[in-house]
Amino acid sequence: MAFPNANEIESILNELKDAEPTLVIDYKEASYSDVLKYKLCQEFVKLLKEEKISQAELSRRLGVDKAVVNKIILHRIEHFTIDRLVDLYSSLRPLSIKLETS
């Protein structure tokens, strides 16, 4: 695989220009519930990669609109409750949660 030429790089940058970035949280500053929601969203991303399916296919399997899946994949945790994310994920795969205290 060769390094992309200038035109290919320009094309890729143009595509990414208007793309919405994935939310990143600071684990030290975020609330416990936000960290849990964030980690649940990461599980959906792992599922997409492991099963090599599209967001459209995932939305079909979950029975939700594609916009909902897009918000999950982009870690837009403010749109979801922990219950909602757990229920959606566990409809596809068993979910095991380990709680630790410090």
ChimeraX attribute file (.defattr): number of C-alpha atoms within 10 A of each C-alpha:
attribute: neighborCount
match mode: 1-to-1
recipient: residues
	/A:1	3
	/A:2	4
	/A:3	7
	/A:4	10
	/A:5	8
	/A:6	9
	/A:7	9
	/A:8	11
	/A:9	12
	/A:10	12
	/A:11	11
	/A:12	12
	/A:13	12
	/A:14	11
	/A:15	10
	/A:16	11
	/A:17	9
	/A:18	8
	/A:19	9
	/A:20	8
	/A:21	9
	/A:22	13
	/A:23	12
	/A:24	10
	/A:25	14
	/A:26	9
	/A:27	11
	/A:28	8
	/A:29	9
	/A:30	12
	/A:31	12
	/A:32	11
	/A:33	12
	/A:34	19
	/A:35	17
	/A:36	17
	/A:37	24
	/A:38	25
	/A:39	14
	/A:40	23
	/A:41	24
	/A:42	16
	/A:43	16
	/A:44	21
	/A:45	17
	/A:46	13
	/A:47	16
	/A:48	16
	/A:49	11
	/A:50	9
	/A:51	9
	/A:52	10
	/A:53	11
	/A:54	11
	/A:55	20
	/A:56	15
	/A:57	14
	/A:58	20
	/A:59	16
	/A:60	13
	/A:61	12
	/A:62	18
	/A:63	10
	/A:64	13
	/A:65	13
	/A:66	16
	/A:67	12
	/A:68	15
	/A:69	21
	/A:70	16
	/A:71	17
	/A:72	25
	/A:73	22
	/A:74	17
	/A:75	24
	/A:76	17
	/A:77	23
	/A:78	11
	/A:79	10
	/A:80	16
	/A:81	13
	/A:82	15
	/A:83	10
	/A:84	12
	/A:85	19
	/A:86	17
	/A:87	13
	/A:88	17
	/A:89	18
	/A:90	13
	/A:91	12
	/A:92	13
	/A:93	9
	/A:94	8
	/A:95	13
	/A:96	7
	/A:97	8
	/A:98	5
	/A:99	5
	/A:100	5
	/A:101	3
	/A:102	2
